[in-house]
Amino acid sequence: MLKVVFPGSFDPPTLGHLNIIERACAIFDEVFVVVAENRQKNYLFSAPERLEMMEKLVKPGGNVRCFVWDSLIVDFLKRENIRLLIRGIRGMDDFSHEFELSIMNKALYPDVETLFMTTDPKYIVLRSSSIKELAHYRGDISLMVPPLVADILKKKLAGLEPKTAKEPGSGA
């Protein structure tokens, strides 16, 4: 059985993430989506919230399993006896970063192989950080995230009002 791990922060999950998962499902017998919990990062959504979104977004009963992991990804791979790691690439910046990570992972776990999957061109500019900023200012994110994520993101940001410029002489 050919298994692969697709790790990421998924804060929030995007259509680009789902595109990689869908395509990986067509190639591999089992896809393990691993939601990263890095205590050094500030996430908008908690790990359980991100896991719940991913579980709702992937095909129920399909060949995808979702996990939260708060340690080195190679430790997850070893625990599950998986040798393949898949990483989505949008452009050269992603490739440079992911290439360096793949070398480090290989040093930590010589049996691991990292496969790079280029994103579908229509998702090339999707960055979770940009989506969160756009959503904060009530921009249209409907072409970037699934409706479920858009609704959850809207609710999460409901209490955060964008700052607006004051009119000169308004006294405010």
C-alpha positions as CSV (number, residue, x, y, z in Angstrom):
1,M,0.0,0.0,0.0
2,L,1.5,3.3,-1.1
3,K,1.1,6.0,1.6
4,V,2.1,9.7,1.6
5,V,2.1,12.5,4.2
6,F,1.0,16.0,3.3
7,P,1.9,18.3,6.2
8,G,1.0,22.0,6.6
9,S,-0.4,24.6,8.9
10,F,-3.7,24.8,7.0
11,D,-4.5,28.1,8.8
12,P,-7.0,28.2,7.0
13,P,-7.2,25.4,4.5
14,T,-7.4,26.8,0.9
15,L,-8.6,25.5,-2.4
16,G,-4.9,25.1,-3.3
17,H,-4.4,22.7,-0.3
18,L,-7.5,20.7,-1.4
19,N,-6.3,20.6,-5.0
20,I,-3.0,18.9,-3.8
21,I,-4.9,16.5,-1.6
22,E,-7.4,15.6,-4.3
23,R,-4.5,15.0,-6.8
24,A,-2.5,13.0,-4.3
25,C,-5.6,10.8,-3.6
26,A,-5.6,9.8,-7.3
27,I,-2.0,8.7,-7.1
28,F,-1.6,7.2,-3.6
29,D,-3.5,4.5,-1.8
30,E,-3.6,6.6,1.4
31,V,-3.0,10.3,2.1
32,F,-2.2,11.4,5.6
33,V,-2.9,15.1,6.1
34,V,-0.9,16.4,9.0
35,V,-2.0,19.6,10.6
36,A,1.2,21.2,12.1
37,E,1.1,22.5,15.7
38,N,4.1,24.7,16.0
39,R,4.2,26.5,19.4
40,Q,6.4,29.2,18.0
41,K,3.8,30.3,15.4
42,N,0.7,32.4,16.1
43,Y,-2.3,30.7,14.4
44,L,-5.7,32.3,13.8
45,F,-7.3,28.9,14.3
46,S,-6.4,26.3,17.0
47,A,-5.1,22.9,16.0
48,P,-8.4,21.2,16.8
49,E,-10.2,23.9,14.7
50,R,-7.9,23.3,11.7
51,L,-8.2,19.6,12.1
52,E,-12.0,19.7,12.2
53,M,-12.1,21.9,9.0
54,M,-9.7,19.5,7.2
55,E,-11.8,16.4,8.2
56,K,-15.0,18.1,7.0
57,L,-13.3,19.1,3.7
58,V,-11.8,15.8,2.6
59,K,-14.0,13.2,1.1
60,P,-15.7,11.2,3.9
61,G,-14.9,7.5,3.6
62,G,-12.1,8.3,1.1
63,N,-8.4,7.5,1.3
64,V,-7.5,10.5,3.5
65,R,-6.8,10.5,7.2
66,C,-6.2,13.7,9.2
67,F,-3.9,14.2,12.2
68,V,-2.5,17.0,14.4
69,W,1.2,16.7,15.0
70,D,3.4,18.9,17.3
71,S,6.8,17.5,16.6
72,L,9.1,16.9,13.7
73,I,7.3,15.6,10.7
74,V,10.0,12.8,10.3
75,D,8.9,11.5,13.7
76,F,5.4,11.2,12.4
77,L,6.6,9.4,9.3
78,K,8.7,7.0,11.4
79,R,5.7,6.3,13.7
80,E,3.4,5.5,10.8
81,N,6.1,3.7,8.8
82,I,5.7,6.0,5.8
83,R,8.6,7.1,3.6
84,L,6.9,9.6,1.3
85,L,6.3,13.3,2.0
86,I,4.5,15.5,-0.5
87,R,4.9,19.3,-0.6
88,G,2.9,21.7,-2.8
89,I,4.9,24.2,-4.7
90,R,3.5,27.5,-6.0
91,G,6.7,29.1,-7.3
92,M,10.4,29.4,-6.9
93,D,10.2,30.9,-3.3
94,D,8.3,27.8,-2.2
95,F,10.7,25.5,-4.0
96,S,13.8,27.1,-2.4
97,H,12.2,26.8,1.1
98,E,10.8,23.3,0.6
99,F,14.1,22.1,-1.0
100,E,16.0,23.1,2.2
101,L,13.4,21.4,4.4
102,S,13.7,18.2,2.3
103,I,17.5,18.1,2.8
104,M,17.0,18.5,6.5
105,N,14.4,15.8,6.7
106,K,16.6,13.5,4.7
107,A,19.4,14.1,7.1
108,L,17.1,13.3,10.0
109,Y,15.4,10.3,8.4
110,P,17.5,8.9,5.4
111,D,14.6,6.7,4.2
112,V,12.3,9.7,3.6
113,E,11.7,10.9,0.0
114,T,10.1,14.3,-0.6
115,L,7.9,14.7,-3.7
116,F,7.1,18.2,-4.9
117,M,3.8,18.7,-6.6
118,T,3.2,22.0,-8.4
119,T,0.0,23.7,-7.7
120,D,-2.8,24.0,-10.3
121,P,-2.1,27.4,-12.0
122,K,-5.4,28.8,-10.9
123,Y,-4.3,28.5,-7.2
124,I,-0.8,29.9,-7.7
125,V,-1.2,33.0,-5.6
126,L,-3.1,31.5,-2.7
127,R,-1.4,32.2,0.6
128,S,-3.2,31.6,3.9
129,S,-1.8,34.8,5.3
130,S,-3.1,36.9,2.4
131,I,-6.5,35.2,2.6
132,K,-6.7,36.0,6.3
133,E,-5.8,39.6,5.7
134,L,-8.3,39.9,2.8
135,A,-11.1,38.3,5.0
136,H,-10.2,40.7,7.8
137,Y,-11.1,43.6,5.5
138,R,-14.2,41.8,4.3
139,G,-12.7,41.1,0.8
140,D,-14.1,38.4,-1.4
141,I,-12.3,35.1,-0.6
142,S,-14.9,32.8,-2.3
143,L,-12.4,31.8,-5.1
144,M,-9.7,31.0,-2.6
145,V,-11.3,28.9,0.1
146,P,-14.2,26.4,0.3
147,P,-17.5,27.9,1.5
148,L,-17.2,26.1,4.8
149,V,-13.9,27.8,5.5
150,A,-15.2,31.2,4.3
151,D,-18.1,31.0,6.8
152,I,-15.8,29.9,9.7
153,L,-13.3,32.6,8.8
154,K,-16.0,35.2,8.7
155,K,-17.3,34.2,12.1
156,K,-13.8,34.1,13.6
157,L,-13.1,37.6,12.4
158,A,-16.5,39.0,13.1
159,G,-15.3,40.8,16.3
160,L,-12.3,42.3,14.6
161,E,-13.3,45.5,12.8
162,P,-10.9,46.9,10.2
163,K,-9.4,50.3,11.0
164,T,-10.6,53.1,8.7
165,A,-9.1,56.5,8.1
166,K,-10.9,59.4,9.8
167,E,-12.1,62.3,7.7
168,P,-10.1,65.5,8.3
169,G,-11.9,67.8,10.6
170,S,-14.3,65.1,11.8
171,G,-13.2,65.5,15.4
172,A,-12.6,61.9,15.8
